[in-house]
Amino acid sequence: MEVRTRFAPSPTGFMHLGGLRTALYNYLFAKKNGGKFILRIEDTDQERFVEGATEVIYDTLRGCGMDWDEGPDVGGDYGPYIQTQRRGIYLPYAMQLVESGAAYPCFCTKEELQARRDAATARGEQWKYDKHCLNIPKEEALRRMQSGEPYVIRQNIPLTGTASFDDALYGHVEAPCDTLDDNVLIKADGLPTYNFANVIDDHLMGITHVMRGTEYLSSAPKYNLLYEAFGWQPPVYIHLSPVMKDATRKLSKRYGDPSFEDLLAQGYVRDAIINFIALLGWSPGDEREFFTLDELVQAMRTKRYATARLRRLVLDAALGYTGDLPALPPYLHVLGANETGLAVLRCARQAALLPLSHSLADLAARSAPAARVAAAHAAAEDLTALCLRHPAPMGAAYTAKPVFPTSGAK
């Protein structure tokens, strides 16, 4: 099987370092495995579209040496690679879901949705779409659609059971269906939402591995329900830890966080920037800190994504440990069953008494005793190694409990 990864940015502004890191990891993984790196422009959010942003994406990736094998300007067998140019593809797939009962047309107006949302808020309830249009007879729904009445198409999420997916780093992730919203698949303007288009395009383009940020973890169970409804094999998911601006917020173009171009303008050289972002969530497994792009390709192993993430999770647990083991993803299941792991966790907790920061320098700036900080990091390394030697059994599940945003807007 040929490995095919994709970087699918939205042209809504410059590319911040978190987005560039996602592109880099997809590029490195594809090249390490002799596969293809695909660039796809996801421009269905026309309200946020920024003129010239697509060219910024091209210039940034090429400036970093990450040439794509298929994409809008180089072609390929699975084009077009700009979603608005694929517009006619999505509605037939949505109607296929309507026929099978996995989706339904919704004719609720914005005003009606807002009134029901306000009523739920007044009752102290969190609102999600109430399936108001689900039971409209199919013939009536089709007649209203053909008459030109505005509508969207919504995914029909089951009322009971769980939706789940398997992630290369997080293991088996589940979410109760009753927490999931019937999100919009096709908007009133006829364009697909991201939640729908990315599933259709990943399948049609033969994407084998989807590497993206953890902000998509809460949506992935719904994506897998779509794959199941179509009878398609989902890709391998690898959700990456966010690149943080500080302890509370990840980097985002919405807040003007630095871009590749900003760092170049400040005098940083290209290879230094690439080297820096490669180590934000990945570890080579030794003491090396400096790599060329070609050396990164050779060094790349997905297990080291897990090591970097586990180290942070272990530190989180260790520095916040109060006596009861926290709920942790399955890679850390040994904490509750392995006395050595529990001892290391307690040791790490005793070694550092301050909340976790994102680097030793940050901790030092808060006057944390250097010996305590070093001891906590050493304990985390020991426990991370222990967890990787004893991976979670296949049945181990990490139940996601995210706050799912509603998707009532048309």
N, C-alpha and C positions, 0 to 999 in steps of 0.2 A: 504494500500500500504506500503510495506517495504521500508524504506529509505536506499538507497545505494549510498555512496559517494566513490570517488576514489582519490588517490594521484598517479600521473603519471609522475614521474621525468625522465629526460634523463641522462643516465650514462656518463656524459661528464666532471666529476670532483667531487670535494667534494660538500657537501650540505651546502650552505650558510644559514644564519638565515631566509632570506625571504622565501626560499623553505621549511624550517622546519616549519615556521609559517603556510604556506599553508597546509602542512600535518597535523599539530596540529588542525587547524580549521575543516578540513574534518573529522578527528578522533572524535573530540568533538561533532560535529553536528550529526554524525552517532550514537554515543553512547548515546547522550542525547535523541535521538528519537527511541532508541531500534533497530537501523538498523545495516548495515554491512559497514565496512571500507575496501576498496579493494586497494591493491597495484598493479600497472601495470607499467612495465618498457618500456619506449618508446625509443627504441634504433635504430630507422630507419635512424638517421643521423650518418652513419658509419664513416664519415670523422672525426667527433669530438668525437667518442667513445674513452673512456679512460679505459684501462684495470684495473680491480679492483674497478671501481667506483660503480658497482652494489652492491658489498659487503659493500662498505661504506654506501650506502643507507640502506641496511639491518641493519648494526651495529648501525647507528645513530637512526633509528626509534625504534629499540629494546632497545637501551640505554636510550631512553626517555620514555620507557614504552608503546609505541604505537604499540601494536601487531595488525597485520592485520588479518581479517577474511578469506580473499582469496588473493592469490598471487602466485608468481613463485615458491616459496619453500614450500608452505603449500597447494597448490592445490585449488580446487573449481570447481563449475559446469560450469564455463564460460571460462576455460583456452583454450590454453595457455595464460599466463599473461605477456609474453615478446613478443613485437610486431614482431621482426624478426622471431619468431617461428610461427607467424600467417600469414606469408607472402602470402600463397595461398588464403587467405580469401578475399583480397582487390580487385584484378583485376576483378573478376566477378561482384562486385558491381559497379566498374567504368564502365565496359562495359554495365551494365544496364542503367547507366546515358547516355552513348553514344547512346544507342538505343532510349532513350526518348528525346534526343536533349539537355539534361542538361549538357553534356560534349562532348568533341571531341578530336581525336588524333591530335597531333601537331608534325610535322617533321622538324621544324626549327632547324638549327644547332646553336651552341653557337656563332659561327662567324657571322651568319646572324642576330641573335638577337642583338649582340653587335654593328653591323653596323647600325641597325635601331635605337638603343638606342643613339648612338653617333650623328646620324643625327638629332634626336629630341633635344638633348642637344644643338647642333649647332643652332637650330632654337629658342632656349630659351624655349622649351616646356618640361614638365615633361612626361616621357615616361611610358606607360604601354602597355602590350601586345596588338597588333592591330588586333587580330582575323584573322591573315593571313591564317591559315589553316582551319578555320571554314567551308568554303564552298567547301572543297574537297569532291567530291562525296563519299558516304559511301562505295561503292564497291571498289573504288580505294584505299581509306584509309585502308580498311581491307586487300586488296592485298599487300600493302606496309608493313603493320604490319606483315603479315604472311611470307613475304620474308626476314625478318630479318633487315629491315631498322630501325635505332634507332628512337624512338619516345617517347613522353610523352603524358599523357592524362590531358587535361585542363578542368577546370570548365567553363561552358558557362554562364557568368553573363549577365543578361538582359541589354540592352543599355539604357533603360528608367525606370522610377519608383524608388522605394526605397526598400531597404532590411532592415528588422527590427527584433528586438527580445525584450523580456521583461526580465528585471533584477530585482531581489528582492530588490536591493539597488538603482539602477539608474532609475528604472521605465521603460518606453517604449523608446527604443533607435532606431533611424533610421539613415540610411546612403544612400545618393543618389547612385543608381547603376552605374551611369557614372563615379563615383570616384573609383570603385572597379576593381581590376585586375582579369583577367582570370587565377587564380593561378593554379599551377600544382597539380594534385591529385596523379598521378602515375609517378614516375621518370623513367629515361631511364634504370636504373638498375633493374626495376621491383618492387622496394619497394615503399610503399606509402609515401607521405609527412605527416608531423604531421597534417596539416590542414584537410586531408582526414581521416587518420587512427583514429584520436581521435573521429570523428563523428561516424564512423563505430563501433568502439570498445565500445563507451559509449552506443550505442543502443543495441548491441548484449549482453553486460554485464548487461543490465538493470539498468544503472546508472540513478538515479532519480534527483540528485542535483550535479551540477558542480560548485565547489568553486575554483576560481583561481584568479590570479592577473589581474589588470586593463590593463596590456599590451595586453591582449587578447580581449579587448572591440572592437577594430577596426576590428578584424577578425570574431567576433561572427555573424554579419549580413550575411556573406558568409556561415558560418556553417548552419545558419537557412535556407538558400536557398537549401542546400543539404538535410536537414531534409524534407523540403517541396517537393523536387523532389522525394524522396523515399516514401513520404506519412507517415512519422514517427512523433511521438510526441517528441518534443525536451525536454530536461531536464529543471529543474529550474536552472537558472543562478544566481550565487552570485559572482560578481566580487569584489575583495578585494583591498583596497588601497595598494600601494607599501610600502615596508619597505625601507626607504631612508638612504643612506650613508651621504648625505648632501642635501642642498637645490636644487641641480640640478641633482643628480644621485641616482638611486635606487641601493640596494645591488646586486652584481652579482659575480658569481664564476669566470667570465672572468677577473675581476680586483683584484682577491685575497682577497675579503672581508671575514671577519671572519666566521668560521664554528663552529658547535657545538663542534667538537673536539678541536678547538683552544681555546675556552672558558674553556673547561674542563682542558686543559693543563695549563691554567693560574690560576687554582685553584677554579674556580666557580663550585658549586655543581649542579647536574642535575636539581633538583627541582627549583633552583633559575633561571636557564636559561629558563626552560619551563614557569615559572611564568612571566619572563620578556617578552618573545616573545608573550605570550597570550595577553598582554596589548598593543601590537603594532597594534592598529587598532580595538580593542574591549574594551568595558567598562562594568563592572558588574552592573552599575546603582546605586552604593552606594560608600562608602568610603573605601571598602576593597581593599587591594593591594597584599595580600599574599594568595596563593591557592596551594593545592596539585592538582595532575592531576585528582583525583576523584572529588574534589570540583569544579574544572573547568567544568567537565562534568555536574554537577548539576546546575551550574550557567549560563551555556551557553544559550544565546538567540540570534537569528539572528538580532532582532531589535536593539541589542546593537552594532552590526557592523555598522548599519545605524547611531546610535547616535555618535559613534566615528568619522565616516566619515563626518557626517553633521557638527560636531563641527569644524573640520578642514576646511570644505568648507565655513562655516560662518566666520571663522577667516580670511580666504583668501579674502572673499568678503569685510569684514569689514575693514581690514587693507589696502585694495587696492581701496576702494571706492572713486570715484572722482565726484560723482553727478549723474551719470547715472547707473541704476542697471545693473550689469554684467549678461551675459547669464549663467544661472545656471540650474542644473538638476531639475527634477520635484518635488523632495522633498522640494525644496526651492521656489516653485512657489508662496508661500504666501508673499514673499518679495515685489512683485509688486502689490499685491491686498490687503494687510493687513497693515493698518497704524501703528499698533503696531510693526509689523515686521520691517517696514521701519524705525521707530523711534529707535528701538534697533540697527539696522544696523548702523545708523548715530552715535548713541552713542558710539558704538564699534569703529567706525572709529576715532572719536575724542579722544578716550581713549588711543590709541596706534598709534604712528606715524612712527614706523619702519616696514620694511618688515617682513613677517611672518617667524619665525624660527620654528624648530621642537620641542622645549621644552622651558619652562620658563628659564631653565639654560642657553640655547643658547641666549635667548633674554637678560638675565642679563649680559652675557659676552659681549654683544654689548652696554652695558651701558644704556639699556632702563630703565627708571624710573619704579621701582617695582610697584608703585600704578597704573601706566598707563597699564602695562602689565596685572596685576590682573583684572583691570576693563575691559579690552578687552576680557579676558577669561570668566569673569562673564557674559558679554553681549552675548558672543557666546553661553554660556550654556542656557541663557534665550531664545535666538532665536531658538536654536536647539529644545528645549522643545516645543516651539510654533509650529515649523514645524511638529514635530511628532504628535502633537495634531490635526493638520490640514493637513493630507497627500494629496498628489497630486491626482486629479481625474483620473480615469482610462484612459481617453483620452489624458492626458498631455504627451507630447513627448519631449524628449531631443534629438535634432538632433546632431549626432556625426559629427565632421568635422576633422577627423584625417588625417595624411599623410600616405597613404597606400603604403607600400613598394612594388616594383615590384617583380615578381617571374619568371623571365625569365630563370634562370639557370637550366640546365638539370643535 
